[in-house]
Each structure stands twice: as C-alpha cells, then as structure tokens.
Amino acid sequence: MTGVILNNVIKRYGNTQVIHGVDLQIEDGEFCVFVGPSGCGKSTLLRMVAGLEETTEGQIRIGARDVTRMDPSERGVAMVFQTYALYPHMTVEENMGFGLKMNGFPKAEIKAKVGEASAILKLDDYLKRKPAALSGGQRQRVAIGRAIVRGPEVFLFDEPLSNLDAELRVEMRVEIARLHKEIGATMIYVTHDQVEAMTLADKIVVLRAGRIEQVGAPMDLYRDPDNRFVAGFIGSPAMNFVAGTVKGGQIDVPAIAQSVDAPASATDGQKVLVGLRPEHLVLTTGDALTVELTESLGGVSYAYLTAQTGEKLIVEERGDERSSAGRPVGLGIDSAKVFVFDAQSEIRLR
C-alpha cells in the first residue's frame, strides 16, 4: 500500500510560516488534487512531499515509511513540472531514459521501460525526434513519460498544463485521467484551475493561506461546501453571493426582492450571505434586476445582472431564448439549492 499521510505538517521561511499544521491522508491509488488561489501554499506542500522543500515540523509518510527527512531520490516519487525541462539536444527516447541511464540501469532494461511508457502515452512515432520538433502537448507527454519509467510509488504534478493552450489543456486532462486509470498509481496534482480539479480528482483539497479549508470528492464539495471560500471557488462560473437579514425564520434578500427560508441554525436579526449558483437560477418577469450583458457561448449563455442594490449576479441560460442588455428581470430560485453563510465568519449555516 502506497498512500501518503501528512501529520501536522508546518513550513516556515525564517519567521514567516506558510504552511499551518496540515493533516491529510491520501489513499493508495487515489488521484488527489491540491487546489486554491495563487500563494495558498499548494505547490509548497507538493514540494514538501517531494523533498524539494524541507519540512519544518510534522511528519510525512509514503506507504509505511517516514520520509520527512529523506533525500528526494529515496522517497519513491516522480515529479512533473509546469516547465517540461527536457534536454534539447536529446531525442524523446534519450530524454525519457536519461534518469535510468544516470542510475546505471542496463541498456536493455532502459529500452524496455521507455518502450512501455511510450506505448502508454502514444509516443512511439516520436521517439527519434528532439523536443524542438514536438508540440507543447507532446513535450508534456515526454515529461510524464520520464516520470513513468522510474516506476515511482507516487506521481507528483505541479501545474503541468499551465503552459498549454485551451485545446491542449483539455486533451492532456483526458490523457492524465486515462494514465491514472491505466497504471493505478497514487497521484497528487496541483492546480489553480478548479475545472481541472473537478474533472480529474477522486479527492480535492481546497487550500487557502497555507491551511486546508475542506477535503472531499468533487461533487461533495460542490453540493455541500463548508464555507463561502469553498463555495465560491468550486463551480464555474462562481457562486453568486448577496446580502440578507434573518427575520422570523425567513431571510430577506433585497437584491432579488424576495425572501428565502432561513436554516435552523440562523438567529433572528443575523446578517448573512445567500449563495446562489448561476445554473440554479432562472430569469423571470420583474424589475428587481437589470441585464447588463449577455455572454453567448453557443449551447449556453451567461447573463450578467445588476440589482437595484448594486450587487452583481450571473445567471446561466440555455435554450433558444436568451436575454438582452437593458432588460429588467426577476429571478426564479430553487429553494432546495440555496446556500446560507454567516456574513462575518463566512461559515455555512445549516
């Protein structure tokens, strides 16, 4: 069994603490994604698992081994970086096998391992090419192949698709998902892109300012966020948040000119934020809001609304009828899909 366990892991640079007591268990064979905004500590945490950053306090275990103070080469991990870091003067075959060559593996074994990785990644036709003759997606596959030939216990990906264009990002997401299914290894993947997190992960770890905000399966985080940060980060477009006040078991929401049911834990007079996902809203007749812009993407469009209170909302539209700029509208709400957060702590009220 080769899972990864982080136990009260802390990282400091001098007097500045950037990782604050992280506890996490990643199961054997699980695809775990660290997600969060820039500067949240996700890459630092990954590099701590790899051994590229020293762990100030706490313990990191890979399988049955305590690797906290081990050299990176002894941890049984392979890392794929945002930059491909390929040797330009070497062929694809030489790049993929270089690490094994430096560790003294026999030529026949290197050739066999490179051949296996090449077949998995569909690189057989490119083995004699040099990186300059490859597309960005092909170069990233070579970088992944270089990791595969090492036969690691854990794969680590540090924003590997950031340098690719939109079409290649989608293609490589599919490739990485297929790779995980085929080889079944434990994988930890860092991204700031919640779409990548939602489509790839078995488990998502949402990070903010060096702390874990919530851990769970993608749809669990989408359906049941613990706080405003997670609710706003998971889902695209992001959840709308509008101000409300609890009054007699209801929440008065001026921005949408209507009330919604208050959760049992809410108290009378409490200031709250009401969360409404764009895909759970429907435009109706009314004049509480005005359409400022409609962004059409073909099968779906997004109407950008401004309430009379000045608050902004986005509504997803499907079908042939689409809203137009300047139109006054109301909102239809599915009461079962309303989220309520305390305005001060931003914790979800249930």
C-alpha positions as CSV (number, residue, x, y, z in Angstrom):
1,M,0.0,0.0,0.0
2,T,1.4,3.4,-1.0
3,G,-0.7,6.2,0.3
4,V,0.6,9.5,1.6
5,I,0.0,10.8,5.1
6,L,0.7,14.3,6.3
7,N,0.7,14.7,10.0
8,N,0.6,18.3,11.4
9,V,3.0,19.5,8.7
10,I,4.4,23.0,9.1
11,K,6.7,25.0,6.8
12,R,8.5,28.2,7.8
13,Y,10.8,30.5,6.0
14,G,12.6,32.3,8.8
15,N,9.9,33.8,10.9
16,T,7.3,33.5,8.2
17,Q,5.0,30.5,8.5
18,V,3.4,29.5,5.1
19,I,2.0,26.0,5.9
20,H,0.0,25.8,9.1
21,G,-0.3,22.3,10.6
22,V,-1.7,20.4,7.6
23,D,-3.2,17.0,8.3
24,L,-4.1,14.9,5.3
25,Q,-4.5,11.2,4.3
26,I,-4.3,10.3,0.6
27,E,-5.2,6.7,-0.1
28,D,-3.3,4.2,-2.2
29,G,-4.1,4.7,-5.9
30,E,-6.1,7.9,-5.2
31,F,-5.9,10.9,-7.5
32,C,-5.7,13.9,-5.1
33,V,-5.8,17.5,-6.3
34,F,-4.5,20.4,-4.3
35,V,-6.4,23.5,-5.5
36,G,-6.5,27.1,-4.4
37,P,-5.6,30.6,-5.5
38,S,-2.0,31.8,-6.1
39,G,0.0,31.9,-2.9
40,C,-2.2,29.5,-1.0
41,G,0.7,27.0,-0.4
42,K,-0.3,24.2,-2.7
43,S,3.0,24.0,-4.6
44,T,5.0,24.4,-1.4
45,L,3.1,21.4,0.1
46,L,3.7,19.3,-3.0
47,R,7.4,20.1,-2.9
48,M,7.5,19.1,0.7
49,V,6.1,15.7,-0.2
50,A,8.8,15.5,-2.9
51,G,11.5,16.5,-0.5
52,L,12.4,19.6,-2.5
53,E,11.3,21.8,0.4
54,E,12.4,20.9,4.0
55,T,9.6,20.2,6.4
56,T,10.0,22.5,9.4
57,E,7.7,20.4,11.7
58,G,5.4,17.4,11.4
59,Q,5.7,14.1,9.6
60,I,5.3,12.9,6.0
61,R,4.7,9.2,5.4
62,I,4.7,7.5,2.0
63,G,3.4,3.9,2.4
64,A,4.9,2.5,5.6
65,R,8.0,4.8,5.5
66,D,8.6,8.1,7.3
67,V,10.2,10.1,4.6
68,T,10.2,13.5,6.4
69,R,14.0,13.8,6.4
70,M,14.7,11.5,3.4
71,D,16.5,12.7,0.3
72,P,14.1,13.2,-2.7
73,S,15.8,10.4,-4.6
74,E,14.9,8.0,-1.7
75,R,11.2,8.8,-1.5
76,G,9.9,6.8,-4.4
77,V,8.3,9.8,-6.1
78,A,8.5,11.3,-9.5
79,M,7.6,14.9,-10.3
80,V,6.2,16.5,-13.4
81,F,6.8,20.3,-13.5
82,Q,5.0,23.2,-15.2
83,T,8.0,23.6,-17.5
84,Y,8.9,20.5,-19.4
85,A,12.6,20.6,-18.5
86,L,13.6,18.5,-21.5
87,Y,17.2,18.3,-22.8
88,P,17.0,20.0,-26.2
89,H,20.0,18.0,-27.7
90,M,18.5,14.6,-26.8
91,T,15.8,12.6,-28.6
92,V,12.5,11.8,-26.9
93,E,13.8,8.3,-26.2
94,E,17.0,9.6,-24.7
95,N,15.1,12.2,-22.6
96,M,12.8,9.5,-21.2
97,G,15.6,7.1,-20.3
98,F,18.2,9.6,-19.1
99,G,17.4,9.2,-15.4
100,L,17.7,5.4,-15.6
101,K,21.0,5.8,-17.5
102,M,22.4,8.0,-14.8
103,N,21.5,5.4,-12.2
104,G,23.3,2.7,-14.1
105,F,20.4,0.6,-15.5
106,P,21.3,-1.8,-18.3
107,K,20.6,-0.5,-21.8
108,A,18.1,-3.4,-22.5
109,E,16.1,-2.5,-19.4
110,I,16.1,1.2,-20.2
111,K,14.8,0.4,-23.7
112,A,12.1,-1.8,-22.3
113,K,10.9,0.7,-19.8
114,V,10.9,3.6,-22.3
115,G,9.0,1.3,-24.7
116,E,6.3,0.6,-22.1
117,A,5.9,4.3,-21.2
118,S,5.9,5.3,-24.9
119,A,3.1,2.8,-25.6
120,I,1.0,4.2,-22.7
121,L,1.5,7.8,-23.9
122,K,1.3,7.1,-27.6
123,L,4.8,8.4,-28.3
124,D,6.1,5.6,-30.4
125,D,6.2,7.7,-33.6
126,Y,8.2,10.5,-31.9
127,L,11.0,8.6,-30.1
128,K,13.7,9.7,-32.5
129,R,12.6,13.4,-32.6
130,K,14.1,16.1,-30.5
131,P,11.9,18.4,-28.3
132,A,12.0,21.3,-30.8
133,A,10.1,19.1,-33.3
134,L,7.3,18.4,-30.8
135,S,4.1,20.3,-29.9
136,G,3.6,21.5,-26.3
137,G,1.3,18.6,-25.6
138,Q,3.8,16.1,-26.9
139,R,6.6,17.6,-24.8
140,Q,4.4,17.4,-21.7
141,R,3.8,13.7,-22.5
142,V,7.5,13.2,-22.8
143,A,7.9,14.8,-19.3
144,I,5.3,12.5,-17.9
145,G,6.9,9.5,-19.7
146,R,10.2,10.4,-18.0
147,A,8.4,10.1,-14.7
148,I,6.7,6.8,-15.6
149,V,9.9,5.0,-16.5
150,R,11.2,5.5,-12.9
151,G,8.3,3.3,-11.6
152,P,7.6,5.6,-8.7
153,E,5.2,4.9,-5.9
154,V,3.7,8.3,-6.1
155,F,3.4,10.8,-9.0
156,L,3.5,14.5,-8.3
157,F,2.2,17.0,-10.8
158,D,2.9,20.8,-10.3
159,E,0.5,22.7,-12.6
160,P,1.6,20.6,-15.6
161,L,-0.9,22.1,-18.1
162,S,-0.4,25.8,-17.3
163,N,1.8,26.4,-20.4
164,L,-0.6,24.8,-22.9
165,D,-3.4,26.4,-24.9
166,A,-7.0,25.7,-24.1
167,E,-7.5,22.9,-26.6
168,L,-4.3,21.1,-25.5
169,R,-5.3,21.5,-21.8
170,V,-8.5,19.6,-22.5
171,E,-6.6,16.9,-24.4
172,M,-4.0,16.5,-21.7
173,R,-6.6,16.3,-19.0
174,V,-8.0,13.3,-20.8
175,E,-4.5,11.8,-21.2
176,I,-3.7,12.2,-17.5
177,A,-7.1,10.8,-16.4
178,R,-6.5,7.8,-18.7
179,L,-3.0,7.4,-17.4
180,H,-4.2,7.2,-13.8
181,K,-6.8,4.7,-14.7
182,E,-4.3,2.5,-16.6
183,I,-1.5,2.5,-14.1
184,G,-3.5,3.0,-10.9
185,A,-0.7,4.8,-9.0
186,T,-1.2,7.4,-6.3
187,M,-1.1,10.8,-7.9
188,I,-1.0,14.3,-6.3
189,Y,-1.8,17.1,-8.7
190,V,-1.5,20.9,-8.1
191,T,-3.6,23.4,-10.0
192,H,-5.3,26.8,-9.5
193,D,-7.9,25.7,-12.1
194,Q,-11.0,24.3,-10.4
195,V,-12.2,22.8,-13.7
196,E,-9.1,20.6,-13.8
197,A,-9.7,19.7,-10.1
198,M,-13.3,18.8,-10.7
199,T,-12.7,16.7,-13.8
200,L,-9.6,14.8,-12.6
201,A,-9.8,14.3,-8.9
202,D,-11.0,11.5,-6.7
203,K,-10.3,13.8,-3.8
204,I,-9.9,17.6,-3.8
205,V,-8.0,19.5,-1.1
206,V,-9.0,23.2,-1.1
207,L,-6.2,25.4,0.3
208,R,-6.2,29.0,1.4
209,A,-3.2,30.8,3.1
210,G,-1.5,27.6,4.0
211,R,-4.5,25.9,5.6
212,I,-6.9,23.3,4.4
213,E,-10.4,24.7,4.0
214,Q,-12.1,21.5,3.1
215,V,-11.4,18.0,1.7
216,G,-13.8,15.8,-0.2
217,A,-14.9,14.3,-3.5
218,P,-15.5,16.9,-6.2
219,M,-19.3,16.7,-6.2
220,D,-19.4,16.7,-2.4
221,L,-17.6,20.0,-2.3
222,Y,-19.9,21.4,-5.0
223,R,-23.1,20.3,-3.3
224,D,-22.0,20.7,0.4
225,P,-19.4,23.4,0.9
226,D,-18.4,24.3,4.4
227,N,-17.8,28.0,3.9
228,R,-18.0,30.9,1.5
229,F,-14.5,30.4,0.2
230,V,-15.0,26.8,-0.9
231,A,-18.5,27.6,-2.3
232,G,-17.1,30.4,-4.4
233,F,-14.0,28.5,-5.5
234,I,-15.7,25.3,-6.6
235,G,-18.1,25.8,-9.6
236,S,-17.8,27.8,-12.8
237,P,-19.0,30.5,-13.1
238,A,-18.5,31.2,-9.4
239,M,-21.4,31.2,-7.0
240,N,-23.3,34.5,-6.6
241,F,-23.4,36.0,-3.1
242,V,-26.0,38.6,-2.0
243,A,-26.6,40.1,1.4
244,G,-29.6,39.2,3.5
245,T,-31.0,39.5,7.0
246,V,-32.8,36.8,9.0
247,K,-36.3,37.8,10.1
248,G,-38.8,35.3,11.7
249,G,-37.5,32.2,10.0
250,Q,-37.0,33.8,6.7
251,I,-34.1,35.7,5.0
252,D,-35.0,39.0,3.5
253,V,-32.8,39.4,0.3
254,P,-33.2,42.9,-1.1
255,A,-31.1,42.2,-4.2
256,I,-33.6,39.7,-5.6
257,A,-36.6,41.4,-3.9
258,Q,-37.8,38.2,-2.2
259,S,-37.3,36.0,0.9
260,V,-35.8,32.5,1.3
261,D,-36.1,30.0,4.1
262,A,-33.6,30.5,6.9
263,P,-31.6,27.4,8.1
264,A,-32.3,26.1,11.6
265,S,-29.1,27.5,13.0
266,A,-29.8,31.1,11.9
267,T,-30.9,33.6,14.5
268,D,-33.3,36.5,14.2
269,G,-31.5,39.7,13.0
270,Q,-28.4,37.8,11.9
271,K,-26.6,39.2,8.8
272,V,-26.0,36.5,6.2
273,L,-24.8,36.0,2.7
274,V,-27.1,34.0,0.4
275,G,-25.3,31.8,-2.1
276,L,-26.9,31.2,-5.5
277,R,-25.3,29.2,-8.2
278,P,-25.8,30.6,-11.8
279,E,-27.0,27.2,-13.0
280,H,-29.7,27.1,-10.3
281,L,-31.3,30.4,-11.3
282,V,-34.0,31.2,-13.9
283,L,-34.8,34.7,-15.3
284,T,-38.5,35.7,-14.8
285,T,-40.6,38.8,-15.4
286,G,-39.9,41.5,-12.9
287,D,-37.7,44.6,-12.4
288,A,-35.5,43.8,-9.4
289,L,-32.5,43.4,-11.6
290,T,-31.3,44.6,-15.0
291,V,-29.4,42.6,-17.6
292,E,-26.1,44.4,-18.2
293,L,-24.5,41.9,-20.7
294,T,-25.2,38.5,-22.1
295,E,-22.2,36.3,-22.9
296,S,-23.2,33.7,-25.5
297,L,-21.1,30.5,-25.8
298,G,-23.4,28.6,-28.1
299,G,-25.3,25.9,-26.2
300,V,-25.2,28.0,-23.0
301,S,-25.0,31.8,-22.3
302,Y,-24.4,33.8,-19.1
303,A,-26.5,36.9,-18.2
304,Y,-24.7,39.4,-16.1
305,L,-27.2,41.2,-13.9
306,T,-27.1,44.3,-11.6
307,A,-29.6,44.5,-8.8
308,Q,-31.1,47.8,-7.6
309,T,-28.9,47.4,-4.5
310,G,-25.8,47.5,-6.8
311,E,-25.0,43.8,-6.2
312,K,-23.9,41.7,-9.2
313,L,-25.2,38.3,-10.2
314,I,-24.6,35.8,-13.1
315,V,-27.4,33.6,-14.4
316,E,-26.9,30.6,-16.8
317,E,-29.3,30.4,-19.7
318,R,-30.0,27.5,-22.0
319,G,-32.4,27.1,-24.9
320,D,-33.2,29.4,-27.8
321,E,-34.5,32.3,-25.8
322,R,-31.7,34.5,-24.4
323,S,-31.8,37.8,-22.5
324,S,-30.7,41.1,-24.0
325,A,-28.9,44.0,-22.4
326,G,-31.0,46.6,-20.7
327,R,-33.9,44.2,-20.0
328,P,-35.5,44.4,-16.5
329,V,-35.8,40.9,-15.0
330,G,-36.7,39.0,-11.8
331,L,-35.2,35.7,-10.6
332,G,-36.7,32.2,-10.1
333,I,-34.9,30.3,-7.3
334,D,-34.8,26.6,-6.4
335,S,-35.2,26.9,-2.6
336,A,-33.5,23.5,-2.1
337,K,-30.3,24.8,-3.7
338,V,-29.9,28.0,-1.7
339,F,-26.7,28.2,0.4
340,V,-26.5,30.5,3.5
341,F,-23.4,31.8,5.2
342,D,-22.8,33.9,8.2
343,A,-21.8,37.3,6.9
344,Q,-19.0,37.8,9.5
345,S,-17.4,34.3,9.8
346,E,-18.4,33.1,6.3
347,I,-19.2,29.7,7.8
348,R,-22.1,27.8,6.2
349,L,-25.3,27.8,8.2
350,R,-27.2,24.5,8.0
